[in-house]
Amino acid sequence: MPLTEPHDDNLPQEEQVVSVPAAGGGPIDDPVTDSDAAEVGQPEPEPSLPEPVRQRIVSLTAAVLPGLPGDEVPVPLRRVAKFAPNRRARLGAPVIAAQLAADPLFRQRVSARVLADVGDLGAAVVDGTAPAAADPVEVAALAYLARPRGWRELIDASGAAVRAEADTAVVAELVRQAEQRATRAEHDRAVARVEADKLRDELARVREELGQLREETRQLGRALREGQARERRANELLATERGRAARAAADADAELRRARARLAEAEAAAGVARSSAKEARSVDDARLWLLLETIGQAARGLRRELALDPVDKLPADFVADSFADSPAATEAAVRARDTDDPARLDQLLALPRAHLVVDGYNVTKRGFGEMSLEQQRKRLVSGLGGIAAQTGDEVTVVFDGAERVHGLPPTPRGVRVLFSRKGETADELIRRLVRAEPPGRPVVVVSSDREVADGVRRHGAYPLGADSLLRRLSRS
């Protein structure tokens, strides 16, 4: 966009400048007198500079830049002035062009240095004339920096000369290419003539060989027909033998397939039998180990609870004493505990190797149904984690519908969280867990569902209501 350089009050009036943009290389200032400014009115747009002219302006400025005193070099160019000569014009071109446009005093100093270096050519350019033998690019660059009268015409003439040289170079290149193509065409014609002579000789030789080959072909044709007749007879015999061999191979393959099928069925049956036996043996071993562990801990617990001292009388001694003393009828008052009594739950959990199975949603909807399902699961699982930590018992909580569950809480140590599969309810999963336990292991099932309680009772489990667990959790 056009930029106008403000007047400098410290300069004489005849050195006041007007700055306009320089096409292609940044704006460069044009010093005009007050009379010139009155004649031209507003600043005219600068002519389009050919690329060689723009590059030459930057190159001339970069060459004289290190020779200027330090205080005469604009601040943005002081670093550029320290560059190597080959890097100064290449890397500092944008900054140099910008300073030539923005700082008329700097441009005048550069112009003075450049004109002094070029000698007579610079003086001719300042006078508004250009020697016919001078380089038009050099003349245009000097005119652009010095800005004498008629400098625009000098730049236009330089552009026309540059374009004429480019056109002449293009025409010369085209002529050179045409001459090269003509030379190659003449060479190709000479080569083609030589190749044609070789091909004619080769054709004569090939024709002679072709006559010999035709005679050989006729002889070979007769031998081939005789051989084909013999081959047909052999093929007929071979086809007969192949048919017999194919039928025998088909019969053998069919028998082999039947044998392999029977073998695969036998192997599959054996594998299923081994897998079933192994699984059944693993289940039986687990049940037996758990039962023995339960019995052992129960015995140790009973011994600890009874704390019996060594006796000095045998059972027969008590029978003998009963004849002397009158029998005293004593009755132990045993308080029956309700299924919702948390004390009964504590009694059952105190049994060795007890397994607590909880009907999840049956308990949560009864105790804190106002919460969301996720919050219900989280509260119940965290409470059961405390019970497992206190008692050391195995705890399993069962929920309905695993496919509808999102955001499961982390499971505490000792608590197993199960979800019923599609097509299966939590009640069925609870009954399956109870049936998997060995007879004699204490299994406590917490659910207020009567069907669940009746079902697990038939398999030897202890059913308790949901309120017993809720009271136990609230107490914790």
C-alpha positions in Angstrom: 0.0 0.0 0.0 1.4 3.6 -0.7 3.3 5.1 2.2 4.0 8.8 2.7 7.2 9.8 4.5 6.6 12.7 6.9 8.6 15.9 6.4 11.7 16.4 8.6 11.7 19.9 10.1 15.5 19.6 10.6 16.2 19.4 6.8 16.3 22.4 4.5 13.1 23.1 2.6 14.7 22.2 -0.7 15.6 18.7 0.7 12.0 17.8 1.9 11.0 14.5 0.3 7.9 12.5 -0.6 8.1 8.7 -0.3 6.2 6.4 -2.6 6.4 2.6 -2.9 8.8 1.0 -5.2 7.3 -1.9 -7.2 8.9 -5.2 -6.6 11.5 -4.1 -4.1 9.8 -1.9 -1.5 9.3 1.9 -1.6 12.2 4.1 -2.4 12.1 7.9 -1.8 12.2 10.4 -4.6 13.6 13.8 -3.6 11.7 16.6 -5.3 11.8 20.4 -4.8 8.8 22.4 -3.8 8.3 23.5 -7.4 8.4 19.9 -8.6 5.8 18.9 -5.9 3.6 21.8 -7.2 3.9 20.5 -10.7 3.2 16.9 -10.0 0.5 17.4 -7.3 0.1 14.1 -5.6 2.9 11.4 -5.8 2.6 9.3 -8.8 2.8 5.5 -8.5 6.3 4.2 -9.2 7.0 2.2 -12.3 7.2 -1.6 -12.2 10.9 -2.5 -11.7 12.3 -5.4 -13.7 13.7 -8.1 -11.3 17.3 -7.5 -12.5 17.0 -3.8 -11.7 15.6 -4.5 -8.2 18.3 -6.9 -7.4 21.0 -4.5 -8.7 19.6 -1.7 -6.4 19.9 -4.0 -3.4 23.3 -5.2 -4.4 24.7 -1.6 -4.8 23.3 -0.6 -1.4 24.7 -3.7 0.3 28.1 -3.1 -1.2 28.4 0.5 0.2 26.7 -0.3 3.5 29.9 -1.3 5.4 31.6 1.9 4.3 29.1 4.3 5.9 29.8 5.7 9.3 28.1 3.8 12.1 25.9 6.7 13.1 24.7 7.1 9.4 23.5 3.5 9.2 19.9 3.0 10.4 19.4 0.8 13.4 17.7 -2.1 11.5 20.6 -2.2 9.0 23.5 -2.2 11.6 23.2 -5.9 12.0 22.9 -6.5 8.2 26.1 -4.4 7.7 28.0 -7.0 9.7 27.0 -9.9 7.4 29.4 -11.4 4.9 29.2 -9.8 1.4 27.5 -12.8 -0.2 24.9 -13.0 2.6 24.3 -9.2 3.0 22.4 -8.7 -0.3 20.7 -12.1 -0.1 19.4 -12.1 3.5 19.1 -8.3 4.1 17.3 -7.4 0.8 13.8 -6.8 2.5 15.4 -4.7 5.3 17.5 -2.7 2.8 14.5 -2.0 0.5 12.4 -0.9 3.5 15.1 1.5 4.8 15.6 3.0 1.3 11.8 3.7 1.3 11.5 5.0 4.8 14.7 7.0 5.2 15.3 9.5 2.4 18.5 10.8 4.0 19.9 7.3 4.1 19.0 6.8 0.4 20.7 10.1 -0.5 23.9 8.9 1.4 23.8 5.6 -0.4 23.2 7.3 -3.8 26.2 9.6 -3.2 28.5 6.7 -2.4 27.3 4.7 -5.3 27.6 7.6 -7.8 31.1 8.3 -6.6 32.1 4.6 -7.1 30.8 4.4 -10.7 32.4 7.6 -11.8 31.5 8.9 -15.3 28.5 6.6 -15.6 27.0 8.1 -12.4 27.6 11.7 -13.7 25.9 10.9 -17.0 22.9 9.4 -15.2 22.6 12.4 -12.9 22.5 14.6 -16.0 19.6 12.6 -17.3 21.5 10.9 -20.1 22.7 7.3 -20.5 25.6 6.2 -22.7 24.5 3.9 -25.5 27.1 1.3 -24.5 26.2 1.2 -20.8 24.4 -1.7 -19.2 20.7 -0.7 -19.1 20.2 -2.5 -15.7 23.1 -0.5 -14.2 21.7 2.7 -15.6 18.2 2.0 -14.3 19.5 1.1 -10.8 21.6 4.4 -10.6 18.6 6.4 -11.9 16.4 4.8 -9.3 18.8 5.7 -6.5 19.7 9.2 -7.7 16.2 10.2 -9.0 17.3 12.8 -11.6 14.9 14.4 -14.0 13.6 11.8 -16.5 14.6 8.8 -14.2 11.3 7.1 -15.0 12.1 7.2 -18.7 15.5 5.7 -18.0 13.9 2.8 -16.0 11.3 2.2 -18.7 14.0 2.1 -21.3 16.0 -0.3 -19.1 12.9 -2.5 -18.7 12.4 -2.5 -22.5 16.1 -3.3 -23.0 15.9 -6.1 -20.5 12.8 -7.5 -22.1 14.4 -7.2 -25.6 17.5 -9.1 -24.3 15.2 -11.8 -22.8 13.3 -12.0 -26.1 16.6 -12.2 -28.0 17.8 -14.9 -25.7 14.6 -16.9 -26.2 14.8 -16.5 -30.0 18.4 -17.6 -29.9 17.6 -20.6 -27.7 14.8 -21.6 -30.1 17.1 -21.3 -33.1 19.7 -23.4 -31.3 17.1 -26.0 -30.5 15.9 -26.0 -34.1 19.5 -26.5 -35.4 20.0 -29.3 -32.9 16.8 -31.0 -34.0 17.8 -30.6 -37.7 21.3 -32.1 -36.9 19.7 -35.0 -35.0 17.2 -35.5 -37.9 20.1 -35.7 -40.5 22.0 -38.1 -38.2 18.8 -40.2 -37.8 18.3 -40.3 -41.6 21.9 -41.5 -42.1 21.5 -44.1 -39.4 18.2 -45.2 -41.0 19.8 -45.6 -44.4 22.5 -47.8 -42.9 20.0 -49.8 -41.0 17.8 -50.2 -44.1 20.8 -51.7 -46.0 21.4 -54.1 -43.1 17.8 -55.1 -43.1 17.7 -55.8 -46.8 20.7 -58.2 -46.5 19.1 -59.8 -43.4 15.8 -60.2 -45.3 17.6 -62.0 -48.2 19.3 -64.4 -45.7 16.0 -64.9 -43.8 14.2 -65.8 -47.1 16.8 -68.4 -47.9 16.5 -69.9 -44.4 12.7 -69.8 -44.7 12.9 -72.0 -47.7 15.0 -74.5 -45.8 12.6 -74.4 -42.8 9.6 -75.0 -45.0 11.1 -78.2 -46.3 12.0 -79.3 -42.8 8.5 -78.4 -41.7 7.0 -80.6 -44.3 9.1 -83.5 -43.2 8.4 -82.8 -39.5 4.7 -82.5 -40.3 4.7 -86.1 -41.7 6.6 -87.3 -38.6 4.3 -85.4 -36.3 1.1 -86.9 -37.8 2.6 -90.4 -37.4 3.6 -89.6 -33.8 0.1 -88.2 -33.1 -1.5 -91.4 -34.4 0.7 -93.4 -32.0 -0.1 -91.0 -29.2 -3.8 -91.3 -29.7 -3.6 -95.1 -29.4 -1.4 -94.8 -26.3 -3.8 -92.2 -24.8 -6.7 -94.5 -25.3 -4.9 -97.3 -23.4 -3.8 -94.8 -20.7 -7.4 -93.5 -20.3 -8.6 -97.0 -19.7 -6.0 -97.6 -17.1 -6.6 -94.2 -15.5 -10.3 -95.0 -15.2 -9.5 -98.2 -13.4 -7.0 -96.5 -11.1 -9.4 -93.5 -10.4 -12.2 -95.9 -9.3 -9.8 -97.7 -7.0 -8.5 -94.4 -5.6 -12.0 -93.1 -5.1 -13.0 -96.3 -3.2 -9.8 -96.0 -1.0 -10.5 -92.3 -0.4 -14.0 -92.9 0.7 -13.0 -95.6 3.0 -10.2 -93.4 4.4 -12.7 -90.5 5.0 -15.0 -92.8 6.8 -12.2 -94.0 9.0 -11.0 -90.5 9.7 -14.6 -89.4 10.6 -14.9 -92.3 13.0 -11.5 -91.4 14.4 -12.4 -87.7 14.8 -15.7 -88.7 16.5 -13.8 -90.9 18.9 -11.2 -88.3 19.6 -13.9 -85.6 20.2 -15.8 -88.0 22.5 -12.6 -88.8 24.4 -11.7 -85.1 24.7 -15.2 -84.3 26.0 -15.0 -87.1 28.4 -11.5 -86.0 29.6 -12.7 -82.4 29.9 -15.9 -83.4 31.8 -13.9 -85.7 34.1 -11.3 -83.1 34.8 -13.9 -80.4 35.4 -15.9 -82.7 37.7 -12.8 -83.7 39.5 -11.8 -80.1 40.0 -15.2 -79.2 41.3 -15.2 -82.2 43.6 -11.7 -81.4 44.8 -12.7 -77.8 45.5 -15.9 -78.9 47.3 -14.0 -81.5 49.3 -11.2 -79.1 50.3 -13.7 -76.4 51.3 -15.7 -79.0 53.3 -12.6 -80.3 55.1 -11.4 -76.7 55.7 -14.8 -75.8 57.1 -14.9 -78.9 59.3 -11.4 -78.3 60.6 -12.1 -74.6 61.4 -15.4 -75.6 63.0 -13.6 -78.1 65.2 -11.0 -75.6 66.2 -13.7 -73.0 66.8 -15.7 -75.5 68.9 -12.6 -76.4 70.9 -11.9 -72.8 71.5 -15.5 -72.0 72.5 -15.9 -74.9 74.9 -12.4 -74.5 76.4 -12.8 -78.0 78.1 -10.3 -78.9 80.7 -8.9 -82.4 81.0 -11.6 -84.6 82.8 -11.0 -86.9 85.7 -14.2 -88.9 85.3 -15.3 -91.1 82.5 -18.9 -91.3 81.1 -19.5 -94.5 83.0 -18.7 -92.8 86.2 -21.6 -90.3 85.6 -23.9 -93.2 84.9 -23.0 -94.8 88.1 -23.5 -91.6 90.0 -27.0 -91.2 88.5 -28.2 -94.2 90.6 -27.2 -92.4 93.8 -28.4 -88.9 93.0 -31.9 -87.9 91.9 -32.1 -86.7 88.4 -32.4 -82.9 88.1 -34.3 -81.7 85.1 -32.6 -78.7 83.6 -33.8 -76.9 80.6 -31.6 -74.5 78.6 -33.4 -71.5 77.4 -32.6 -71.0 73.8 -33.7 -67.7 72.4 -35.0 -68.1 68.9 -33.8 -65.2 66.7 -35.9 -63.6 64.0 -34.6 -63.8 60.4 -34.3 -60.0 60.4 -32.2 -59.9 63.6 -28.7 -58.7 62.9 -27.5 -60.7 65.9 -28.4 -63.9 64.1 -26.5 -62.7 61.1 -23.5 -62.1 63.3 -23.8 -65.6 64.7 -23.9 -67.2 61.3 -21.0 -65.1 60.0 -19.0 -66.2 63.1 -19.1 -69.8 61.8 -15.9 -71.1 60.2 -15.6 -70.5 56.4 -19.0 -68.9 56.2 -20.1 -67.7 52.7 -22.4 -64.6 52.6 -24.5 -64.4 49.4 -26.5 -61.1 49.0 -29.5 -60.4 46.7 -28.2 -57.0 45.6 -31.2 -55.0 44.4 -33.5 -56.7 46.8 -31.5 -55.2 49.7 -30.7 -51.8 48.1 -34.2 -51.0 46.9 -35.5 -51.9 50.4 -32.9 -49.9 52.3 -32.0 -46.9 50.1 -34.3 -47.0 47.0 -34.4 -43.2 46.6 -30.8 -43.3 45.2 -29.8 -44.1 41.6 -28.9 -47.8 40.8 -25.2 -46.8 40.5 -25.2 -45.2 44.0 -27.1 -48.1 45.4 -24.5 -50.6 44.1 -21.7 -48.4 45.3 -23.1 -48.1 48.9 -23.9 -51.8 49.2 -20.6 -53.0 47.9 -18.6 -50.6 50.1 -20.6 -51.8 53.2 -20.0 -55.4 52.3 -16.3 -54.7 52.0 -16.3 -53.6 55.7 -18.1 -56.9 56.7 -15.6 -58.9 54.7 -12.7 -57.1 56.3 -14.1 -57.6 59.9 -15.1 -61.3 59.6 -12.7 -62.6 56.9 -15.6 -64.5 55.4 -16.3 -64.9 51.6 -18.9 -62.4 50.4 -20.8 -62.5 47.1 -23.3 -59.9 46.0 -25.5 -60.6 42.9 -27.2 -58.0 40.7 -29.6 -58.3 37.8 -28.7 -57.3 34.2 -25.0 -56.9 33.4 -25.8 -55.5 30.0 -27.5 -52.5 31.5 -24.7 -51.6 34.0 -22.3 -48.7 33.4 -19.7 -47.3 35.8 -19.1 -50.2 38.2 -17.5 -49.2 41.5 -14.1 -50.7 42.5 -14.6 -54.0 44.3 -13.2 -54.2 47.9 -11.0 -57.1 49.0 -13.0 -60.2 49.9 -16.1 -59.1 48.0 -17.2 -60.8 44.7 -19.7 -58.9 42.5 -21.7 -60.9 40.0 -24.3 -59.9 37.4 -26.8 -62.3 35.9 -26.5 -63.0 32.2 -29.1 -62.3 29.6 -32.0 -64.7 30.1 -31.1 -65.4 33.7 -32.3 -63.7 36.9 -30.4 -62.9 40.0 -32.5 -65.4 42.0 -31.5 -68.3 39.7 -27.8 -67.2 40.0 -28.1 -67.2 43.8 -29.6 -70.8 43.8 -26.8 -71.9 41.5 -24.2 -70.5 43.9 -25.8 -72.3 46.8 -25.9 -75.6 44.9 -22.2 -75.3 44.1 -21.2 -75.2 47.8 -20.4 -78.6 49.5 -22.8 -79.9 52.1 -21.9 -78.8 55.5 -20.4 -75.4 54.7 -22.4 -72.5 56.3 -23.9 -70.5 53.5 -25.9 -67.4 54.5 -28.3 -65.9 51.9 -29.7 -62.4 52.5 -32.9 -61.7 50.5 -36.5 -60.8 51.4 -37.8 -62.7 48.4 -39.7 -65.8 49.9 -39.0 -67.9 46.8 -35.3 -67.3 47.1 -35.4 -68.1 50.8 -37.4 -71.3 50.3 -35.2 -72.4 47.4 -31.9 -71.9 49.2 -33.2 -73.5 52.5 -33.9 -76.8 50.6 -30.2 -76.8 49.7 -29.0 -76.3 53.3 -28.4 -72.5 53.3 -29.5 -70.1 56.0 -31.9 -67.5 54.6 -32.1 -64.1 56.3 -34.2 -61.0 55.5 -32.8 -57.9 53.9 -33.4 -55.9 57.1 -30.9 -57.9 59.1 -28.1 -56.9 56.7 -29.4 -53.3 56.6 -29.3 -53.0 60.4 -25.9 -54.6 60.4 -24.6 -52.1 57.9 -26.2 -49.1 59.7 -24.6 -50.3 62.9 -21.2 -50.4 61.2 
